[in-house]
Amino acid sequence: MAAPNEKGQSRPPLRGAQLALLTAGVAFATFMEVLDISIVNVSVRTIAGNLGVSSNEGTMAISAYSMASAVMQPLTGWIARRFGEVRTFAISVTLFVVFSALCGFSQSMPMLIVFRLCQGAVSGPMVPLSQTLLLNNYPVAKRPIALALWAMTVVVAPVFGPILGGWITDNYHWSWIFFINIPVGLFAIVVTYALLRDRESKIVKMPVDAVGLFLLAVGVGCLQFMLDNGNDDDWFTSKTITVLAIVSLVCLTFLVAWELMHKNPVVELRLLGKRNFLVGVLCLSLGMFAFFGGTVVMPMWVQEVLGYTATWAGFVVAPIGVLAIVMSPLVGAFQNKFDLRLLNTVGFAIFAGASFYMSTLSTNAPYSELALPRMCMGAGVALFFVPVNQIILSGLPDERVASASGLSNFFRTLAGSIATAVSTTMYSHRTTYHHAMLAENVSEGSRTTTEYLDRFQAFGVQGPTANAALNRIVDMQAATLAVNDVFWVFGLMFGLAMIAIWFAKPPFASGGTPGH
């Protein structure tokens, strides 16, 4: 299928060197945007100290970006139809580069927060439109490969973000985590605009759905802010978190009703009426929830219990990228020879097996025991994330791909945010629970307690120091039992996704095939 320009004329797909160059440009832009979600996380303490504020205030730089990006992603379809897909993408990348530079030059935390908010806002359309531009300019037969390359970039970037961010912060100035976006972004702008400037999508002048836009911005903004800060504020014991939850619930409820009735909705919620889109988004959200939840909890546990540094904690989760990078293009090339639901089931089964394996970790687990299941999960990423995006877009005409991609990426981002909040809270609460249960068995005069105290005394440790050492052992065991519980729950979620994916219905061709 040829890509139409803004006059409605069809152009043949790109081929050869032009297609390879477009893929590289779009992939770099996607990697840059997704990387910026996680690259700041490990640098927050350094940034906060350098700018003279507390670490809690520093986390606002993360919340501002996530909040603005989450609001803008579901708007992608409307913006792209109003201004053109190529033009919207080029302007988004250009402004992203500008605000990245301004973030690096920030001299105060309020200044950084404002520029991170702007950076997140302009980044919203970048990932959905990168997917759309690839699909619209690839030959139909090679579209699964385009989806595979895009999916690999989206999944791998957050894993390498903390490692790269930590290395830059430790060896250079923190501002370079923003400055590295400049050459990458400029390359993406030049390549995509040079190749696609005559391939602009059809522009439709539509009225602005001001009410829907307001409800979306307030509802999603409050929800994202609540998720980012809920754990630190002890959730609903905080009046601020409670108010944010109520406002978010009211706004999002009215948003759904308003958008379903509006003639020109700012968010195409009617896409959820498409069977394959709904099932695909549900499985994408379940998979991403459990995947990112584990990626958040594992580094916390290895640093707290095993004494790993931030960099080595990153190396624990990084092996997932190895098989993901190798297998994603292969899955994209051959997935049409298989039932996509079967590939997804195998992918979820690998995730579930790795999660259940990690639910048996102990306090003396070697690095290999931590890295091996993460490496295996890389195969699960390729078999899950690549086919599920094909299912999501199956049966949708090309002009609705941008809207569908924006909405599905919104749910993916939201699932990651909810996973971060839920997994850290679950880990904290289960640690407290297991500590209380274990402490009941650590009583003065009991045989086990006496044996441990005698061992400490043999090394010259006694009194309050020995009691503190014993308490540290209980802390480590409680945290380990807690992380085991978290991964066990994630294993069950992957099992649920294995069942849900079979509610999708063939055929799964994208672009013009009638939907279900």
C-alpha positions in Angstrom: 0.0 0.0 0.0 1.4 3.4 -1.0 1.6 6.3 1.4 -0.6 9.2 0.4 0.6 12.8 0.5 -1.5 15.7 1.8 -3.2 16.1 -1.6 -4.4 12.6 -1.4 -2.0 11.3 -4.1 -0.4 7.9 -3.4 3.3 7.4 -3.4 5.2 4.1 -3.5 6.8 2.8 -0.3 10.5 3.6 0.3 13.0 1.0 -0.5 16.7 0.2 -0.2 19.0 2.8 1.3 16.2 5.3 1.8 14.1 2.8 3.8 17.2 1.9 5.9 18.0 5.6 6.6 14.4 6.3 7.5 14.3 3.4 9.9 17.6 4.6 11.6 16.3 8.2 11.9 12.9 7.2 13.4 14.5 4.5 15.6 17.0 7.1 17.1 14.1 9.5 17.8 12.1 6.8 19.5 15.1 5.6 21.5 15.9 9.1 22.6 12.3 9.8 23.8 11.8 6.6 25.6 15.3 6.8 27.1 14.5 10.1 28.7 11.7 8.6 30.7 14.2 6.5 32.8 17.6 8.2 32.3 16.9 10.9 34.9 15.8 8.4 37.6 19.3 7.5 38.8 20.5 11.1 38.6 17.9 12.7 40.7 19.9 12.8 43.9 22.9 14.3 42.1 20.7 16.9 40.2 18.9 17.8 43.4 22.2 18.3 45.4 23.7 20.3 42.6 20.7 22.6 42.5 20.4 22.9 46.3 17.0 21.1 46.8 15.9 17.8 48.5 15.7 14.5 46.6 11.9 14.6 47.0 11.8 18.0 45.2 14.1 16.5 42.6 11.6 13.8 41.7 9.3 16.5 40.3 11.6 16.5 37.3 10.5 12.9 36.6 6.9 13.5 37.4 6.6 16.6 35.2 7.9 14.7 32.1 5.7 11.7 32.7 2.6 13.7 33.3 3.0 15.9 30.2 3.9 13.0 28.0 0.9 10.9 29.2 -1.5 13.8 28.4 -0.2 14.3 24.9 0.1 10.7 23.7 -3.7 10.1 23.2 -3.9 13.5 21.4 -1.5 12.2 18.7 -4.2 11.2 16.2 -6.1 14.5 16.4 -2.9 16.6 16.1 -1.6 14.5 13.2 -4.8 14.8 11.3 -4.9 18.6 11.9 -1.3 19.4 11.0 0.0 16.3 9.2 2.0 13.4 10.5 5.4 14.3 9.0 5.1 17.9 10.1 3.9 17.0 13.6 6.8 14.5 14.0 9.4 16.9 12.7 8.2 19.8 15.0 8.0 17.5 18.0 11.6 16.2 17.6 12.8 19.8 17.0 11.2 21.1 20.1 12.3 18.1 22.0 15.9 18.9 21.1 15.4 22.6 22.1 13.9 21.7 25.5 16.6 19.1 26.1 19.2 21.8 25.7 17.3 24.1 28.0 17.1 21.3 30.6 20.8 20.9 30.5 21.4 24.7 31.0 18.9 24.9 33.9 20.3 26.7 37.0 17.5 26.0 39.4 15.0 23.2 40.1 11.9 25.3 39.1 13.6 26.0 35.8 14.4 22.4 35.2 10.8 21.3 36.1 9.3 23.8 33.6 11.6 22.6 30.8 11.0 18.9 31.6 7.3 19.6 31.5 7.7 21.2 28.0 10.0 18.4 27.0 7.4 15.8 28.0 4.6 17.6 26.2 6.4 17.8 22.9 7.6 14.1 23.2 4.0 12.8 23.4 3.4 12.4 19.7 7.0 11.2 18.9 6.7 7.5 19.7 3.2 6.9 18.2 4.1 8.8 15.0 7.4 7.0 14.7 5.4 3.8 14.5 2.9 5.4 12.0 5.6 6.8 9.7 7.4 3.5 9.5 4.2 1.5 8.7 3.1 4.1 6.1 6.4 4.1 4.2 7.3 0.4 4.4 6.1 -2.1 1.8 3.1 -4.0 3.1 4.9 -7.3 3.1 7.7 -5.8 5.3 5.4 -4.0 7.8 5.8 -6.7 10.5 9.6 -6.1 10.4 9.0 -2.3 10.8 6.8 -3.1 13.9 9.5 -5.4 15.2 12.3 -2.8 14.9 10.0 -0.2 16.5 9.0 -2.5 19.4 12.6 -3.5 20.1 13.6 0.2 20.5 10.6 1.0 22.8 11.3 -1.9 25.1 15.1 -1.8 25.2 15.6 1.9 25.8 14.1 2.1 29.4 16.4 -0.8 30.4 19.6 1.0 29.3 18.4 4.4 30.5 19.5 4.0 34.2 22.9 2.5 33.2 23.7 5.3 30.8 22.3 8.0 33.2 24.4 6.6 36.0 27.6 6.4 34.0 27.2 10.0 32.6 26.4 11.4 36.1 29.4 9.5 37.7 31.9 10.5 35.0 30.6 13.8 33.6 28.1 16.5 34.6 24.5 15.6 34.9 23.5 18.1 32.2 25.0 15.7 29.6 22.1 13.3 30.1 20.1 16.0 28.2 22.8 17.3 25.9 23.3 13.8 24.3 19.8 14.3 22.8 20.9 17.2 20.6 23.0 15.3 17.9 20.6 12.3 18.0 17.6 14.6 17.5 19.2 16.6 14.8 20.0 13.4 12.8 16.4 12.2 13.2 15.0 15.6 12.0 17.3 15.8 8.9 16.7 12.3 7.8 12.9 12.1 8.3 12.2 15.5 6.8 14.5 15.0 3.9 12.8 11.7 3.0 9.2 12.4 3.9 8.6 16.1 3.2 6.8 15.2 0.0 4.9 12.4 1.7 2.8 14.4 4.1 -0.5 12.8 5.2 -3.8 14.3 4.3 -4.7 17.3 6.5 -8.2 17.7 7.9 -9.2 21.0 9.5 -11.3 19.9 12.5 -12.8 21.9 15.3 -11.0 21.8 18.6 -12.7 19.6 21.2 -11.9 22.1 24.1 -14.0 20.2 26.7 -12.4 16.9 25.9 -9.0 18.5 25.9 -9.5 20.0 29.3 -10.9 16.8 30.8 -8.0 14.8 29.4 -5.3 17.2 30.6 -6.7 17.5 34.1 -7.7 13.9 34.5 -4.5 12.3 33.2 -2.3 15.0 34.7 -3.8 14.4 38.2 -3.6 10.6 37.8 0.0 10.6 36.7 1.0 13.0 39.5 -0.8 10.8 42.0 1.0 7.6 40.8 4.4 9.3 40.8 4.1 10.6 44.4 1.6 8.3 46.0 4.1 5.9 47.6 6.2 8.8 49.0 3.1 10.4 50.6 1.7 7.1 52.0 -1.2 7.1 49.4 -4.6 8.0 50.7 -3.5 9.1 54.2 -2.4 12.2 52.3 -5.1 14.8 51.5 -3.3 15.8 48.4 -3.2 12.2 47.0 -6.9 11.8 47.9 -7.9 15.0 46.1 -5.9 14.1 43.0 -7.6 10.7 42.9 -11.1 12.1 43.2 -10.4 14.8 40.5 -8.8 12.3 38.2 -11.8 9.8 38.6 -14.4 12.5 37.9 -12.6 14.0 34.9 -11.8 10.7 33.3 -15.3 9.4 33.8 -16.8 12.5 32.1 -14.1 12.3 29.4 -15.2 8.8 28.4 -18.9 9.9 28.2 -18.0 13.2 26.4 -15.7 11.6 23.8 -18.1 8.8 22.9 -20.8 11.4 22.1 -18.7 14.0 20.4 -18.6 14.2 16.6 -14.9 15.1 16.4 -13.4 13.7 19.6 -9.9 14.7 20.7 -9.3 11.1 21.7 -10.8 8.2 19.6 -12.1 6.1 22.4 -14.4 4.4 19.8 -11.3 2.4 18.8 -11.8 0.3 22.0 -15.0 -1.0 20.3 -12.7 -2.8 17.8 -12.3 -6.3 19.2 -8.6 -6.8 18.3 -7.7 -3.4 19.4 -9.3 -3.9 22.8 -7.8 -7.3 23.4 -4.4 -6.2 22.1 -4.3 -3.1 24.4 -5.5 -5.2 27.4 -2.7 -7.8 26.9 -0.2 -5.0 26.2 -1.1 -3.3 29.4 -1.0 -6.5 31.5 2.3 -7.5 30.0 3.9 -4.0 30.4 2.6 -3.8 34.0 4.3 -7.0 35.1 7.4 -6.4 32.9 8.1 -2.8 34.2 7.1 -3.7 37.7 9.8 -6.3 37.9 12.3 -3.9 36.2 11.6 -1.4 39.0 11.6 -3.8 42.0 14.7 -5.9 41.1 17.2 -3.0 41.3 15.7 -1.9 44.6 16.1 -5.4 46.1 19.7 -6.0 44.9 20.9 -2.7 46.2 19.1 -3.0 49.6 19.8 -6.7 50.3 22.8 -7.7 48.2 24.7 -4.4 48.4 24.9 -3.8 44.6 25.8 -0.3 43.4 23.4 1.6 41.2 25.5 0.7 38.1 25.6 -3.0 38.9 21.8 -2.9 39.7 21.5 -1.7 36.1 23.6 -4.6 34.9 21.2 -7.0 36.6 18.3 -5.9 34.4 20.3 -5.1 31.3 20.7 -8.7 30.0 17.0 -8.6 28.8 18.2 -6.5 25.9 20.4 -9.2 24.4 17.8 -11.6 23.1 15.3 -8.8 22.6 17.7 -7.1 20.1 18.6 -10.4 18.3 15.1 -11.9 18.2 12.8 -9.0 17.5 13.8 -8.6 13.8 13.5 -12.4 13.3 10.1 -12.5 14.9 9.0 -9.6 12.7 10.3 -11.3 9.6 8.6 -14.7 10.2 5.6 -13.9 12.4 3.1 -14.0 9.5 3.9 -17.7 9.2 2.4 -18.3 12.6 -0.8 -17.5 14.6 0.1 -14.3 16.4 -1.9 -15.4 19.4 0.4 -18.5 19.7 3.5 -16.4 19.5 2.1 -14.1 22.2 1.3 -17.1 24.4 4.8 -18.4 24.1 6.1 -15.0 25.0 3.9 -14.7 28.0 4.8 -18.2 29.1 8.5 -17.3 29.0 7.7 -14.2 31.1 5.7 -16.2 33.6 8.4 -18.9 33.9 11.1 -16.3 34.5 8.9 -14.5 37.1 8.1 -17.7 39.0 11.8 -18.5 38.9 12.6 -15.1 40.4 10.0 -15.7 43.1 12.5 -18.3 44.6 15.5 -16.0 45.0 17.5 -16.0 48.2 19.8 -13.6 50.0 22.9 -15.4 48.7 21.9 -15.5 45.0 24.9 -14.9 42.7 24.8 -12.5 39.8 24.3 -15.3 37.2 21.1 -16.4 39.0 19.7 -12.9 38.7 20.8 -12.2 35.1 19.9 -15.5 33.5 16.1 -15.2 33.9 16.3 -11.5 32.8 18.1 -12.7 29.6 15.5 -15.3 29.0 12.8 -12.6 29.3 14.4 -10.9 26.3 13.0 -13.7 24.1 9.6 -13.1 25.8 9.9 -9.4 24.8 10.3 -10.3 21.1 7.5 -12.9 21.1 5.1 -10.6 23.1 5.7 -7.0 22.1 6.1 -7.5 18.4 3.0 -9.6 17.6 0.8 -7.8 20.0 1.3 -4.5 18.2 0.3 -6.2 15.0 -2.9 -7.5 16.6 -3.6 -3.9 17.9 -3.4 -2.4 14.5 -5.0 -5.2 12.6 -7.9 -4.3 10.4 -7.4 -0.5 10.8 -7.2 1.7 7.8 -3.9 3.8 7.4 -5.6 7.0 8.4 -6.5 5.6 11.8 -3.1 4.1 12.6 -1.8 7.4 14.2 -4.8 7.5 16.6 -4.6 3.8 17.4 -0.9 4.0 18.0 -1.3 7.1 20.2 -4.0 5.5 22.3 -2.2 2.2 22.7 1.0 3.9 23.7 -0.9 5.9 26.2 -2.2 2.7 27.8 1.4 1.3 27.7 2.8 4.3 29.4 0.0 4.4 32.0 0.5 0.7 32.7 4.2 1.4 33.3 3.4 4.3 35.7 0.8 2.2 37.6 3.2 -0.7 37.8 5.9 1.5 39.3 3.5 2.8 42.0 1.9 -0.6 42.7 5.2 -2.7 42.7 7.1 -0.3 45.0 4.1 -0.1 47.4 3.6 -3.9 47.4 7.3 -4.5 48.0 7.3 -2.0 50.9 4.2 -3.4 52.5 5.1 -7.0 52.1 8.6 -6.3 53.6 6.9 -4.8 56.6 4.5 -7.8 56.9 7.3 -10.4 56.6 9.5 -8.4 59.1 6.7 -8.5 61.6 6.1 -12.3 61.1 9.9 -13.1 61.3 10.4 -10.9 64.3 7.8 -13.0 66.3 10.3 -15.9 66.1 13.2 -13.8 67.2 12.8 -13.8 71.0 15.2 -13.7 73.8 16.0 -17.2 75.1 14.9 -19.0 71.9 17.5 -21.6 70.6 17.9 -20.0 67.2 18.3 -16.5 68.5 20.8 -17.7 71.1 22.9 -19.5 68.5 23.1 -16.4 66.3 24.0 -14.2 69.3 26.7 -16.7 70.3 28.2 -16.5 66.8 28.3 -12.7 66.9 29.9 -12.9 70.3 32.6 -15.2 68.9 33.6 -12.4 66.6 33.6 -9.8 69.4 30.1 -8.4 68.6 27.7 -8.3 71.5 25.1 -6.1 73.2 23.2 -3.5 71.1 25.6 -4.1 68.2 24.7 -7.8 68.1 21.0 -7.0 68.3 21.3 -4.5 65.4 23.2 -7.2 63.3 20.4 -9.7 64.0 17.8 -7.2 63.0 19.7 -6.6 59.8 19.4 -10.3 59.0 15.7 -10.2 59.6 15.4 -7.1 57.3 17.2 -8.8 54.5 15.1 -12.0 54.8 11.9 -9.9 54.9 12.8 -7.9 51.8 13.7 -11.2 50.0 10.4 -12.8 50.9 8.6 -9.6 49.7 10.4 -9.5 46.3 9.5 -13.2 45.9 5.8 -12.3 46.6 5.9 -9.5 44.0 7.4 -11.7 41.2 4.9 -14.5 42.1 2.0 -12.0 41.5 3.6 -10.9 38.2 3.8 -14.5 37.1 0.1 -14.9 37.6 -0.5 -11.7 35.6 1.5 -13.1 32.7 -0.6 -16.3 33.0 -3.8 -14.2 32.8 -2.5 -12.5 29.6 -1.8 -16.0 28.0 -5.6 -16.6 28.3 -6.8 -13.1 27.3 -4.9 -13.0 24.0 -7.0 -15.8 22.6 -10.0 -13.5 22.6 -8.4 -11.7 19.6 -9.8 -12.9 16.2 -7.9 -13.4 12.9 -7.0 -12.0 10.3 -4.3 -9.9 11.8 -3.2 -7.9 8.7 -2.7 -4.2 9.2 -3.6 -1.5 6.8 -7.0 -1.5 5.1 -8.2 -5.0 6.2 -11.6 -4.8 7.7 -11.5 -4.9 11.5 -13.4 -7.0 13.9 
